[in-house]
Structures are given as structure tokens and as C-alpha cells.
Amino acid sequence: MSPRTNDSPRGSGGQDAPRPAEAPEASTAPSAAADAPRSPSPAERVDALRRFAAAVRRGRGLHGASCAVLLAVAMTAGAVAVGGDGRDAARAAPGVSRAVGADVLVRGDLDTAIRSLQAHVRAQPRDFGAWAALGLAQVERARTDGDPSRYARAERALARSLALRPGNDQALAGQAALAAARHDFAAALDHADRALERNPYSERALCSRIDALVELGRYEEAGRAATVADRRRPGVPVFTRYAYVRELRGDVPAARRVLHRALDSAAGPADVAYVATALGNLERGQGRYGTALRHYARALAADDAYLPALEGRARAQAADGDRAGAITTLEQVVARSPLPGPLVTLGELYEDRNAPGDRAKSREQYALVDAWTALARAGGVDVDLDTALAAADHGDTAEALRAARAEWNRRRTVHTADALAWALHRAGRSAEALPYARRATATGYRDAAFLHHRGMIEKATGHDRAARASLTAALELNPGFSPLGARAARAALKELEAAR
């Protein structure tokens, strides 16, 4: 997985803003800080998703608002859905009031930070910076535990901050992060630009601007934005984004150098875990599994609960032939954060192992993806890319194509081009798919899954020589890129060689 919007680097906001507007007293206004008696445990959230997925499989009669209500109640474990809180769990929010201690967020203890911020805004309800920090912390918590229903709480906290101090850059930067988390990248770019008008040195806004441009497919602009951010606020959050922009342009050596520079400058466990995981992901994508596993080990030594590192380690284990270790690790990941990527990979690993009961286990993982997708939509998240990728291989190909087309119409990136190409191919429309598959690999970005998809589409359209080249390149680059995809690529290549 790429750094993209699952990254949540540290930020710090500016100060100048207009005089605060009058805000309702805490005793009479709904509070984003203290409505909920508690947050559910990871086990409760996963169990809720399982029960919802089972209900859908049995009746398929839940739609729209009913679906959203059931999921909201289940995922909050009986808590008031509009209340307070308890992927990358680690980055600090911008504009944290000195009264609540920004170092709490820098250390990456989001639960402690949120509790501190909630207590602070109850005591000081007109502290616009604390409200902005609370909103951003809630965004990060939602991405950490895979519960998008939390985004509404973040939205309310950020709105409170802006009511107290209209146009303050901390809240605008928080809105950019929230929009990016919901995959509304056009809005994220707008909010980031507005924040930077107020404070050109807002690290959060600078990083969100890079993220938005990348996810809109505007790679040249993203490169320029990364250069500006590096000049204004050099540090781990900017370095990792700069590296990803270089990787998208096919310059893996430069990306590696920048990430090593970022790791050298990492100041605490949260930053070490974050950057070491990014390095692990980069090396795994290049088929260097031993090196990747060493980076993940370093990340987990810094933070043994860091889910992106655990997921990366599981994927590297699977690619390196340690299927049992990969399954054990991924089971730990999805038990805490049932997100589509690890769920699909775990399902494929069960399919690949094919032991008694594994087919039922794999079907459960794919059903959980559907349940999470429904929850995400209820939380205002655009999940069409996730839907397209999962459904193309493990669900409804018509739905995969609908979702891929919708996402392509919103943003034209290498990832959406690949998703649309694969959805078209799986729907039996390989001739239409080929231009999109070529576009997905046109920037120089080297991804084995993209090359596999392109090779299979080329094979289906009679371009056998090109198909052999693409499939060979996929397996040479990353021979274990997918539990089922790598096997399919080898089988297709064998057929092509036999037909020569």
C-alpha cells in the first residue's frame, strides 16, 4: 500500500486569525467532546461487522438509512452515536493548545490525547485551537481503528473551532485532513489552499495539499508542492510524501534515499515506526523481502502495536513463502482494524492454503469488506476504489465496474486507471480495458499488480508478446505480490510460453 492518504504526519498551525465569534455555552450546546459513555473495543467493532455481514448475507434486505443506523449502533457498542472518542495512529494534530500538551500527540498516544483534549474543551470551551486539535485527533483515530463513523465527530469539532475563530488555519488544515480521509480530494485541496493563505508554513496543510494533488492524479503539481513543503517545513511528514512522489515517477532510488534521510531525522518512536514502515513497503514492492522485513522489525521495535507495520510484515511474510506466519499476523491486524486491504489479503491467503474450513473463512473476510464499505459510506467516505478492487476479484463484477467508472470520473490517477482496467477486463470488456491498463503504467510507477493486470488484459486481447513481457516484469519485480495474483500470473505466462 502507498503512503497516500493513510499517512497522517505531524503538523503545527499558525496563530493569526480574526477575533472569535460568540459560541454557545458548553452547558447548552451539543458537545463533540463528551456525548459518548465509552468507545467500543476492537473486538466489539469486528464482532459488529461480522453480525452485520451475516445479516446482509441472510436477508439482503437492509438498505440506505437502515443500514447506516444498524452499523452506527453496532460499531459504537451502544454508545451515543454523536458523542466523543476514546491508520496511522501516530501523528500529532496542528494547533494543539499548550494547555493540553502537544507532546501527547507527538508521542502518538491518541486515546490519551483525545481524553486530554476533551477535558480541556469542557473546561475551556472557547479554545479554538484545542477544538481543531480534537477534530484532527478524531480523524486519525477513525483511520486507526477502521471506524469511519467517527468522522462526524471530527467534523463537529472542526466546525466548533471555525465558529469560535472563523478562518483559523488549524481548523482549515483539519478540514483538509478530514476531506482526504473521506476521499474527497478536491475539497481537501481547497481546504489546504485556504489554510495556507492564512499560514504558509502550516505543516499539516502543506502535507494535505501534496496528498490531494497526488490523489487527483496531478503528479507534476504534487512534485512542485513537495518541493515547496520541503523548503518551508522540512521534516519526516514532508520527506515521506516527497519520496512517494518520486516513486510514482519511477525513481525508486531517490525515494529510498529520501526515506533513509527521513529515518535518520526521526525524533521519536512514532516517527521511527512510520518511516521504517514506509521503507518496508517500498522494499517489499521491489521484491526485497528480507530488507522489508528488517524495516518492519525496526518499526515494531519502536511501536509493537503499529498496525501498518504488522500488515506490511504479513504481506512480506506471504510474499517470502511464510504463509502460516502471514496468516497469523494478518489475523491480529483484522482483529483490531478490519480494513479492506488486509481483509482481502487474508481471504486470499485462506483460499491459497485451502485447508478444511478455509473457503468459509475466506468468504467471511470478503463479507466483512462489504460490511466495512457500508459503514464507510454511512460515514461519508467515498469507497468506490476499495469497492472496485475487491468486487472485481471477489464480488459482483458489475458493481466493480460501476464503482471504478465513478472513481475514474472523480480523479484520474494510476490507481484508478488500474482499477478501471481490471474491472472492465473482469466484466469481459478487455479491449476497452487495455488503454487504461497502459495508462496505469505510463508514469514509470512500478507496481507488480499493475503489470499483472496489464499482462492479463494483453493476453485476453491477443497481444501475446506484450503479455509475456508484462507478466514477466511483474514476477521479476515482486514474485510474491499477491497470494492469488502471482499464481495466476505464472499460470498465464506458462500458457503463453506453451503457445509460442
C-alpha positions as CSV (number, residue, x, y, z in Angstrom):
1,M,0.0,0.0,0.0
2,S,1.2,3.5,-0.7
3,P,1.7,6.2,1.9
4,R,-1.0,8.4,0.3
5,T,-3.9,9.4,2.5
6,N,-3.4,6.8,5.1
7,D,-0.4,8.9,6.2
8,S,-1.1,11.3,8.9
9,P,2.1,13.3,9.6
10,R,2.6,15.7,12.4
11,G,1.6,19.3,11.9
12,S,1.6,22.6,13.6
13,G,-0.7,25.5,12.9
14,G,-0.3,29.3,12.8
15,Q,-1.7,31.9,15.1
16,D,-3.1,35.0,13.4
17,A,-6.9,34.9,12.9
18,P,-9.9,37.2,13.3
19,R,-11.5,37.9,16.7
20,P,-13.5,34.9,17.9
21,A,-17.2,34.7,17.3
22,E,-19.5,34.2,20.2
23,A,-20.1,30.4,20.8
24,P,-22.9,28.7,22.8
25,E,-22.1,27.9,26.3
26,A,-20.9,24.3,26.9
27,S,-23.9,23.6,29.1
28,T,-26.5,24.4,26.3
29,A,-24.7,23.3,23.1
30,P,-24.3,19.8,21.9
31,S,-20.7,18.7,22.7
32,A,-18.4,16.9,20.3
33,A,-16.3,16.2,23.3
34,A,-18.4,14.3,25.8
35,D,-21.6,12.7,24.5
36,A,-20.5,9.1,24.5
37,P,-20.1,6.9,27.6
38,R,-17.3,4.9,26.0
39,S,-15.8,3.7,22.8
40,P,-16.1,0.1,21.7
41,S,-13.1,-2.2,21.9
42,P,-11.5,-3.5,18.6
43,A,-13.1,-6.9,19.3
44,E,-16.6,-5.4,19.6
45,R,-16.2,-3.5,16.4
46,V,-15.1,-6.5,14.5
47,D,-17.9,-8.6,16.0
48,A,-20.4,-5.9,15.0
49,L,-19.1,-6.0,11.4
50,R,-19.4,-9.8,11.4
51,R,-23.0,-9.7,12.7
52,F,-23.9,-7.1,10.1
53,A,-22.3,-9.0,7.3
54,A,-24.2,-12.2,8.4
55,A,-27.5,-10.3,8.4
56,V,-26.8,-9.0,4.9
57,R,-26.0,-12.5,3.6
58,R,-29.1,-13.9,5.2
59,G,-31.7,-11.3,4.1
60,R,-30.1,-8.7,1.9
61,G,-33.0,-6.5,2.9
62,L,-31.1,-3.7,4.6
63,H,-30.6,-0.6,2.6
64,G,-29.8,3.1,2.9
65,A,-30.7,4.6,6.2
66,S,-31.5,1.3,7.9
67,C,-28.0,0.0,7.0
68,A,-26.4,3.2,8.4
69,V,-28.4,3.1,11.6
70,L,-27.7,-0.6,12.3
71,L,-24.0,-0.2,11.7
72,A,-23.7,3.0,13.8
73,V,-25.4,1.4,16.7
74,A,-23.3,-1.8,16.4
75,M,-20.0,-0.1,15.9
76,T,-20.4,2.3,18.8
77,A,-21.4,-0.7,21.1
78,G,-24.4,1.1,22.4
79,A,-22.8,4.5,22.8
80,V,-24.5,7.6,21.7
81,A,-23.6,7.9,18.0
82,V,-23.0,11.7,18.1
83,G,-20.6,11.5,21.0
84,G,-16.9,11.7,21.8
85,D,-14.0,9.3,21.3
86,G,-11.6,7.4,23.0
87,R,-4.0,4.4,10.1
88,D,-1.7,5.5,11.0
89,A,-2.0,6.0,14.7
90,A,0.8,8.3,15.4
91,R,0.8,11.8,14.2
92,A,0.2,14.9,16.0
93,A,-2.6,17.4,15.2
94,P,-1.9,21.0,14.3
95,G,-2.6,23.9,16.6
96,V,-2.8,22.0,19.9
97,S,-3.3,24.3,22.8
98,R,-0.3,24.5,25.2
99,A,-2.7,23.8,28.0
100,V,-3.2,20.2,26.8
101,G,0.3,19.4,25.8
102,A,1.2,18.9,22.2
103,D,3.8,16.3,23.2
104,V,1.0,13.9,24.0
105,L,0.0,13.8,20.3
106,V,3.6,13.7,19.1
107,R,4.1,10.5,21.1
108,G,1.3,9.0,19.2
109,D,-1.0,8.2,22.2
110,L,-4.2,9.2,20.5
111,D,-6.5,7.9,23.2
112,T,-4.7,9.9,25.9
113,A,-4.6,12.9,23.6
114,I,-8.3,12.7,22.9
115,R,-9.2,12.4,26.6
116,S,-6.9,15.3,27.4
117,L,-8.4,17.5,24.6
118,Q,-12.0,16.6,25.6
119,A,-11.3,17.5,29.2
120,H,-9.7,20.8,28.1
121,V,-12.5,21.9,25.8
122,R,-15.0,21.2,28.6
123,A,-13.0,23.4,30.9
124,Q,-12.1,26.0,28.1
125,P,-14.9,25.7,25.5
126,R,-13.7,28.8,23.6
127,D,-10.2,27.5,22.9
128,F,-10.5,27.2,19.1
129,G,-7.0,25.6,18.8
130,A,-8.0,22.8,21.1
131,W,-11.2,22.2,19.2
132,A,-9.2,22.0,15.9
133,A,-6.7,19.6,17.5
134,L,-9.6,17.4,18.8
135,G,-11.1,17.3,15.4
136,L,-7.9,16.2,13.8
137,A,-7.2,13.7,16.5
138,Q,-10.6,12.2,15.8
139,V,-9.8,11.9,12.1
140,E,-6.6,10.0,13.0
141,R,-8.5,7.7,15.4
142,A,-11.0,6.9,12.8
143,R,-8.3,5.9,10.4
144,T,-6.5,3.9,13.1
145,D,-9.4,1.7,14.2
146,G,-11.2,1.4,10.9
147,D,-14.4,3.1,12.2
148,P,-15.4,5.8,9.7
149,S,-18.5,6.7,11.9
150,R,-16.0,8.8,13.9
151,Y,-15.6,11.3,11.1
152,A,-18.8,13.0,12.0
153,R,-17.3,13.8,15.4
154,A,-14.3,15.3,13.8
155,E,-16.5,17.4,11.6
156,R,-18.4,18.8,14.5
157,A,-15.2,19.6,16.5
158,L,-13.7,21.4,13.5
159,A,-16.9,23.3,12.9
160,R,-16.8,24.5,16.5
161,S,-13.3,25.7,16.1
162,L,-14.3,27.7,13.0
163,A,-17.3,29.2,14.8
164,L,-15.0,30.4,17.5
165,R,-12.3,31.8,15.2
166,P,-13.6,32.0,11.6
167,G,-10.9,31.1,9.0
168,N,-8.3,29.8,11.5
169,D,-5.7,27.8,9.7
170,Q,-5.6,25.0,12.3
171,A,-9.3,24.1,11.6
172,L,-9.0,24.6,7.9
173,A,-6.0,22.2,7.8
174,G,-8.1,19.8,9.9
175,Q,-10.9,20.0,7.4
176,A,-8.4,19.2,4.6
177,A,-7.3,16.1,6.5
178,L,-10.9,15.1,7.1
179,A,-11.8,15.6,3.4
180,A,-8.8,13.5,2.4
181,A,-9.8,10.7,4.9
182,R,-13.2,10.7,3.3
183,H,-11.5,10.6,-0.2
184,D,-13.0,13.9,-1.2
185,F,-9.6,15.1,-2.6
186,A,-11.0,18.2,-4.4
187,A,-12.3,19.5,-1.1
188,A,-9.1,18.6,0.7
189,L,-7.1,20.7,-1.8
190,D,-9.5,23.6,-1.4
191,H,-9.3,23.5,2.4
192,A,-5.5,23.1,2.3
193,D,-5.1,26.1,0.0
194,R,-7.3,28.2,2.3
195,A,-5.3,27.2,5.3
196,L,-2.0,28.1,3.5
197,E,-3.4,31.5,2.6
198,R,-3.6,32.1,6.4
199,N,-0.4,30.3,7.3
200,P,2.0,29.4,4.5
201,Y,4.1,27.3,7.0
202,S,1.3,25.0,8.2
203,E,2.9,21.6,8.0
204,R,-0.5,19.8,8.1
205,A,-1.9,21.9,5.2
206,L,1.3,21.6,3.2
207,C,1.2,17.8,3.5
208,S,-2.6,17.6,2.8
209,R,-2.0,19.6,-0.3
210,I,0.6,17.1,-1.6
211,D,-1.8,14.2,-0.7
212,A,-4.7,15.8,-2.5
213,L,-2.7,16.6,-5.7
214,V,-1.3,13.0,-5.7
215,E,-4.8,11.5,-5.3
216,L,-6.2,13.7,-8.0
217,G,-3.5,12.4,-10.4
218,R,-1.8,15.8,-10.7
219,Y,1.6,14.4,-10.2
220,E,3.7,17.3,-11.7
221,E,1.9,19.7,-9.3
222,A,2.4,17.3,-6.4
223,G,6.1,17.3,-7.1
224,R,6.2,21.1,-7.0
225,A,4.1,21.2,-3.9
226,A,6.5,18.7,-2.2
227,T,9.5,20.9,-3.2
228,V,7.7,23.9,-1.6
229,A,6.9,22.0,1.5
230,D,10.4,20.7,1.8
231,R,11.7,24.3,1.6
232,R,9.2,25.6,4.2
233,R,8.9,22.7,6.7
234,P,11.5,20.0,6.1
235,G,10.9,17.0,8.3
236,V,9.5,13.5,8.4
237,P,6.0,14.2,7.1
238,V,7.2,16.1,4.1
239,F,10.1,13.7,3.4
240,T,7.8,10.7,3.2
241,R,5.5,12.5,0.8
242,Y,8.4,13.7,-1.3
243,A,9.6,10.1,-1.5
244,Y,6.2,8.8,-2.7
245,V,6.0,11.4,-5.4
246,R,9.4,10.3,-6.6
247,E,8.3,6.6,-6.5
248,L,5.2,7.5,-8.6
249,R,7.6,8.9,-11.3
250,G,9.6,5.7,-11.3
251,D,12.6,7.0,-9.3
252,V,12.8,4.3,-6.7
253,P,16.5,5.1,-5.8
254,A,15.6,8.7,-5.0
255,A,12.6,7.6,-3.0
256,R,14.8,5.2,-1.0
257,R,17.4,7.9,-0.3
258,V,14.7,10.4,0.9
259,L,13.1,7.8,3.2
260,H,16.5,6.9,4.7
261,R,17.1,10.6,5.3
262,A,13.7,10.8,7.0
263,L,14.5,7.8,9.2
264,D,17.8,9.4,10.2
265,S,15.9,12.5,11.3
266,A,13.0,10.6,13.1
267,A,12.8,12.1,16.6
268,G,10.7,9.6,18.4
269,P,9.1,6.1,18.3
270,A,6.1,7.3,16.3
271,D,8.2,8.7,13.6
272,V,10.5,5.7,13.5
273,A,7.6,3.3,13.2
274,Y,6.0,5.5,10.5
275,V,9.2,5.9,8.3
276,A,10.5,2.4,8.8
277,T,7.1,1.1,7.6
278,A,7.3,3.3,4.5
279,L,10.7,1.9,3.8
280,G,9.4,-1.6,4.3
281,N,6.6,-1.0,1.9
282,L,9.0,0.4,-0.7
283,E,11.3,-2.6,-0.5
284,R,8.5,-5.1,-0.5
285,G,7.2,-3.6,-3.7
286,Q,10.6,-4.2,-5.2
287,G,10.6,-7.8,-4.2
288,R,13.3,-7.3,-1.5
289,Y,11.5,-9.2,1.2
290,G,14.4,-9.7,3.6
291,T,15.2,-6.0,3.6
292,A,11.5,-5.2,4.0
293,L,11.1,-7.5,7.0
294,R,14.1,-5.8,8.7
295,H,12.4,-2.4,8.3
296,Y,9.1,-3.7,9.7
297,A,11.0,-5.2,12.6
298,R,12.6,-1.8,13.3
299,A,9.1,-0.2,13.1
300,L,7.7,-2.7,15.5
301,A,10.6,-2.3,17.9
302,A,9.6,1.3,18.1
303,D,5.9,0.6,18.4
304,D,4.9,-3.1,18.7
305,A,1.2,-2.2,18.2
306,Y,1.7,-0.2,14.9
307,L,-0.8,-1.8,12.6
308,P,0.6,-0.6,9.2
309,A,3.9,-2.3,10.2
310,L,2.1,-5.5,11.2
311,E,0.2,-5.5,7.9
312,G,3.4,-4.9,5.9
313,R,5.2,-7.7,7.7
314,A,2.3,-10.1,7.0
315,R,2.4,-9.2,3.3
316,A,6.2,-9.6,3.2
317,Q,5.9,-12.9,5.0
318,A,3.3,-14.2,2.5
319,A,5.5,-13.0,-0.5
320,D,8.5,-14.7,1.0
321,G,6.7,-18.0,1.4
322,D,5.8,-17.9,5.1
323,R,2.1,-18.3,4.6
324,A,1.5,-19.5,8.1
325,G,3.2,-16.5,9.6
326,A,1.4,-14.2,7.3
327,I,-2.0,-15.6,8.3
328,T,-1.2,-15.4,12.0
329,T,-0.1,-11.7,11.6
330,L,-3.0,-10.7,9.5
331,E,-5.5,-12.3,11.9
332,Q,-4.0,-10.0,14.5
333,V,-4.4,-7.0,12.2
334,V,-8.0,-7.5,11.2
335,A,-9.0,-8.3,14.8
336,R,-8.1,-4.8,15.6
337,S,-8.8,-2.9,12.4
338,P,-11.0,-4.6,9.8
339,L,-10.0,-2.6,6.7
340,P,-10.5,-3.8,3.1
341,G,-6.8,-4.3,2.2
342,P,-5.8,-6.7,5.0
343,L,-9.2,-8.4,4.9
344,V,-8.9,-9.2,1.1
345,T,-5.3,-10.4,1.6
346,L,-6.3,-12.6,4.5
347,G,-9.2,-14.1,2.5
348,E,-6.8,-14.8,-0.4
349,L,-4.3,-16.5,1.9
350,Y,-7.1,-18.7,3.2
351,E,-8.0,-19.6,-0.4
352,D,-4.4,-20.3,-1.2
353,R,-4.0,-22.6,1.8
354,N,-7.3,-24.4,1.1
355,A,-7.4,-26.3,4.4
356,P,-10.7,-27.6,5.8
357,G,-12.8,-24.6,6.6
358,D,-10.7,-22.1,4.7
359,R,-13.2,-21.4,2.0
360,A,-15.8,-20.4,4.6
361,K,-13.1,-18.2,6.3
362,S,-12.2,-16.5,3.1
363,R,-15.9,-15.8,2.3
364,E,-16.2,-14.2,5.8
365,Q,-13.3,-11.8,5.0
366,Y,-14.9,-10.7,1.8
367,A,-18.3,-10.2,3.5
368,L,-16.5,-8.1,6.1
369,V,-15.2,-5.9,3.3
370,D,-18.8,-5.4,2.2
371,A,-19.8,-4.5,5.7
372,W,-17.0,-2.1,6.2
373,T,-17.8,-0.5,2.9
374,A,-21.4,0.1,4.0
375,L,-20.1,1.7,7.3
376,A,-17.7,3.9,5.4
377,R,-20.4,5.2,3.1
378,A,-22.6,5.9,6.1
379,G,-19.6,7.9,7.5
380,G,-19.4,10.0,4.3
381,V,-16.4,8.2,2.8
382,D,-16.0,7.7,-0.9
383,V,-15.2,4.0,-1.1
384,D,-15.6,3.3,-4.8
385,L,-11.9,2.5,-5.3
386,D,-12.0,0.0,-2.5
387,T,-15.2,-1.5,-3.8
388,A,-13.9,-1.8,-7.4
389,L,-10.7,-3.6,-6.4
390,A,-12.4,-6.0,-4.0
391,A,-15.5,-6.7,-6.1
392,A,-13.6,-7.3,-9.3
393,D,-11.9,-10.3,-7.9
394,H,-14.2,-11.4,-5.1
395,G,-17.7,-10.0,-5.7
396,D,-20.0,-8.5,-8.2
397,T,-18.2,-7.6,-11.4
398,A,-21.0,-5.2,-12.5
399,E,-20.7,-3.4,-9.2
400,A,-16.9,-3.3,-9.6
401,L,-17.3,-1.7,-13.0
402,R,-19.8,0.9,-11.7
403,A,-17.5,1.8,-8.8
404,A,-14.4,2.0,-11.0
405,R,-16.1,4.3,-13.5
406,A,-17.4,6.6,-10.8
407,E,-13.9,6.8,-9.2
408,W,-12.3,7.5,-12.6
409,N,-14.7,10.3,-13.3
410,R,-13.7,11.9,-10.0
411,R,-9.9,11.5,-10.2
412,R,-7.6,10.2,-12.8
413,T,-4.6,8.5,-11.1
414,V,-2.6,5.5,-11.9
415,H,-4.5,3.6,-9.2
416,T,-7.9,4.5,-10.6
417,A,-6.7,3.7,-14.1
418,D,-5.6,0.2,-13.0
419,A,-8.9,-0.4,-11.1
420,L,-11.0,0.6,-14.1
421,A,-8.8,-1.5,-16.4
422,W,-9.2,-4.6,-14.2
423,A,-13.0,-4.1,-13.7
424,L,-13.5,-3.8,-17.4
425,H,-11.4,-7.0,-18.0
426,R,-13.3,-8.9,-15.4
427,A,-16.6,-7.8,-16.9
428,G,-15.4,-9.3,-20.3
429,R,-14.5,-6.0,-21.9
430,S,-10.8,-6.4,-22.3
431,A,-10.5,-4.3,-25.4
432,E,-11.9,-1.3,-23.6
433,A,-9.6,-2.1,-20.6
434,L,-6.3,-2.0,-22.5
435,P,-5.8,1.8,-22.8
436,Y,-6.5,2.2,-19.1
437,A,-4.0,-0.6,-18.2
438,R,-1.4,1.1,-20.3
439,R,-2.2,4.5,-18.7
440,A,-1.7,2.9,-15.2
441,T,1.9,2.1,-16.1
442,A,2.7,5.2,-18.1
443,T,4.3,7.4,-15.4
444,G,7.1,5.0,-14.6
445,Y,5.5,3.8,-11.4
446,R,6.5,0.1,-11.0
447,D,3.8,-2.0,-9.3
448,A,3.6,-5.8,-9.9
449,A,-0.2,-5.9,-9.5
450,F,-0.5,-3.2,-12.3
451,L,1.9,-5.2,-14.5
452,H,-0.1,-8.4,-13.8
453,H,-3.4,-6.7,-14.7
454,R,-1.9,-5.3,-17.9
455,G,-0.4,-8.6,-18.9
456,M,-3.7,-10.5,-18.4
457,I,-5.5,-7.8,-20.4
458,E,-2.9,-8.0,-23.2
459,K,-3.2,-11.8,-23.2
460,A,-7.0,-11.6,-23.5
461,T,-6.8,-9.1,-26.4
462,G,-4.2,-11.2,-28.4
463,H,-1.1,-9.2,-27.6
464,D,0.8,-12.2,-26.6
465,R,4.3,-10.8,-26.9
466,A,3.4,-7.7,-24.8
467,A,1.6,-10.0,-22.3
468,R,4.7,-12.1,-21.8
469,A,6.7,-9.0,-21.2
470,S,4.3,-7.6,-18.7
471,L,3.8,-10.8,-16.8
472,T,7.5,-11.5,-16.7
473,A,8.1,-8.0,-15.4
474,A,5.5,-8.4,-12.7
475,L,7.1,-11.6,-11.4
476,E,10.6,-10.3,-11.7
477,L,9.8,-7.2,-9.8
478,N,7.8,-8.8,-7.0
479,P,7.3,-12.5,-7.4
480,G,5.0,-12.7,-4.3
481,F,3.0,-9.6,-5.0
482,S,-0.4,-11.3,-4.3
483,P,-1.3,-14.7,-2.9
484,L,-3.6,-15.5,-5.8
485,G,-2.5,-12.9,-8.4
486,A,1.1,-14.2,-8.5
487,R,-0.1,-17.7,-9.0
488,A,-2.5,-16.6,-11.9
489,A,0.4,-14.6,-13.5
490,R,2.6,-17.7,-13.5
491,A,-0.1,-19.9,-15.0
492,A,-0.9,-17.3,-17.7
493,L,2.8,-17.0,-18.5
494,K,3.1,-20.8,-18.8
495,E,0.2,-20.8,-21.2
496,L,1.8,-18.1,-23.3
497,E,5.2,-19.9,-23.4
498,A,3.5,-23.1,-24.4
499,A,1.7,-21.4,-27.3
500,R,4.8,-19.9,-28.9
